[in-house]
Amino acid sequence: MQTNRMDLDSFDRKILGVVAIEGRISVTELATRIGLSKSPTQTRLKRLEEQGIIKGYRAMLDPIQLGREHVAFVEVRLSDTREAALTAFNKAVRAIAEIEQAHLIAGNYDYLLKVRVHDMSGYRKVLAEKLSTLPHVANTSTYVAMQAVKEEGTGAF
């Protein structure tokens, strides 16, 4: 958990809003969009990167074009929730390519996983051969997504 939050002004928030959607935008175009000249925009961008607010830039791939259109959300309950068990589970989850996201949650289950595969048959295989064999899994419950309404995750700045 981060405790040293940086205070962001309106220009910083504008920068974050633009680069979250268009990571490859030129500094000149970014400066025009946020209403600052190039030099202070570049300085702010570099500071946001150095302070770890901007962690990096990456290409956003279309999972449907890549044959991974089936999304399932999986609630996982563990048989053991001591720190060693959580660490073992976390490590094993990171090694499974089909798991797109994994979150430790508060509630009736311990983890919520987002799994992306080609089709239901592929999901059944991942569930049987990978998810069910993760360390300390007591049980799972699957919810199949019928449509993605919002996936960008950029949020408001």
C-alpha positions in Angstrom: 0.0 0.0 0.0 1.3 3.4 -1.0 1.2 6.1 1.7 3.2 8.9 0.0 0.7 10.1 -2.5 1.8 12.9 -4.7 -0.4 16.0 -5.1 -1.4 16.3 -8.7 -2.6 19.6 -10.1 -5.0 20.0 -13.0 -2.2 19.9 -15.7 -0.8 16.7 -14.2 -4.2 15.2 -14.3 -4.7 16.3 -17.9 -1.4 14.7 -18.8 -2.4 11.4 -17.2 -5.8 11.4 -18.8 -4.3 11.8 -22.3 -1.4 9.4 -22.0 -3.6 6.7 -20.4 -5.4 6.6 -23.7 -2.7 7.7 -26.1 0.6 6.6 -24.7 2.4 7.2 -28.0 1.4 10.9 -28.3 4.2 13.3 -29.0 5.1 15.8 -26.3 4.3 18.6 -28.7 0.7 17.3 -29.3 0.4 16.6 -25.6 1.4 20.1 -24.7 -1.2 21.5 -27.2 -4.0 19.3 -25.7 -3.3 20.3 -22.1 -2.7 24.0 -22.8 1.0 24.3 -21.8 4.1 24.8 -23.8 6.3 21.9 -24.7 9.1 22.4 -22.2 7.0 22.4 -19.0 4.9 19.6 -20.4 8.0 17.5 -21.0 9.3 18.3 -17.4 6.0 17.3 -15.9 5.8 14.1 -18.0 9.3 13.1 -16.9 8.5 13.8 -13.2 5.4 11.7 -13.4 7.5 8.9 -14.9 10.4 9.2 -12.4 8.0 9.2 -9.4 6.4 6.0 -10.7 2.9 7.5 -11.4 3.4 6.6 -15.0 4.8 3.1 -14.8 5.3 2.6 -18.5 3.8 2.4 -22.0 2.5 -0.6 -23.8 0.5 -1.7 -26.8 -3.1 -2.6 -26.2 -3.9 -5.8 -28.0 -7.3 -6.9 -29.2 -8.0 -10.2 -27.5 -10.8 -11.1 -29.9 -8.5 -10.7 -32.9 -6.0 -13.0 -31.0 -8.7 -15.7 -30.5 -9.2 -15.0 -26.7 -12.8 -13.7 -26.7 -14.1 -15.8 -23.9 -13.9 -14.1 -20.4 -14.7 -15.7 -17.1 -14.5 -14.3 -13.7 -13.6 -16.8 -11.0 -14.1 -16.5 -7.3 -11.5 -18.6 -5.5 -11.8 -19.7 -1.8 -8.6 -21.0 -0.3 -8.3 -23.7 2.4 -5.5 -21.7 4.1 -5.1 -17.9 4.2 -1.9 -17.6 6.2 0.8 -15.5 4.6 2.8 -18.4 3.2 -0.3 -19.9 1.5 -1.2 -16.5 0.0 2.4 -16.1 -1.3 2.3 -19.6 -2.8 -1.0 -18.9 -4.5 0.1 -15.5 -5.8 3.3 -17.0 -7.3 1.4 -19.8 -9.0 -1.3 -17.5 -10.4 1.4 -15.3 -12.1 2.6 -18.3 -14.1 -0.8 -19.0 -15.7 -1.0 -17.0 -19.0 -4.8 -17.3 -19.2 -5.2 -15.4 -15.9 -5.4 -11.8 -17.0 -6.0 -10.3 -13.5 -6.0 -11.6 -10.0 -7.2 -9.7 -6.9 -7.1 -10.6 -3.2 -10.6 -9.5 -2.0 -12.5 -9.1 1.2 -15.8 -11.1 1.2 -17.0 -14.7 0.9 -14.1 -15.6 -1.4 -10.4 -14.9 -1.1 -9.5 -14.0 -4.8 -11.3 -12.8 -7.9 -9.6 -13.9 -11.1 -10.2 -12.7 -14.7 -9.5 -15.5 -17.1 -9.4 -15.1 -20.9 -9.5 -18.0 -23.3 -10.7 -18.9 -26.8 -14.0 -20.6 -25.8 -15.9 -22.5 -23.1 -14.1 -25.7 -23.9 -10.8 -23.9 -23.4 -12.0 -22.5 -20.1 -13.1 -26.0 -18.9 -9.6 -27.2 -19.6 -7.9 -24.3 -17.8 -10.2 -24.8 -14.8 -9.6 -28.5 -14.6 -5.8 -28.5 -15.3 -4.6 -25.2 -13.9 -7.0 -23.3 -11.6 -8.1 -26.3 -9.6 -4.5 -27.3 -9.0 -3.4 -24.0 -7.7 -2.0 -24.2 -4.1 -4.6 -24.2 -1.3 -7.7 -24.0 -3.6 -10.7 -25.2 -1.7 -13.4 -24.3 -4.2 -14.1 -22.0 -7.1 -17.2 -20.3 -8.6 -17.3 -19.1 -12.2 -19.2 -16.3 -13.8 -19.1 -16.1 -17.6 -19.1 -12.6 -19.2 -21.6 -12.2 -22.0 -20.3 -8.7 -23.1 -17.6 -6.3 -22.1 -19.2 -2.9 -21.5 -16.0 -1.2 -20.3 -12.5 -2.6 -20.1 -10.1 0.3 -20.5 -9.6 0.9 -16.8 -8.2 4.4 -17.3 -10.5 6.0 -14.8 -10.8 9.7 -14.2 -7.9 12.0 -13.3 
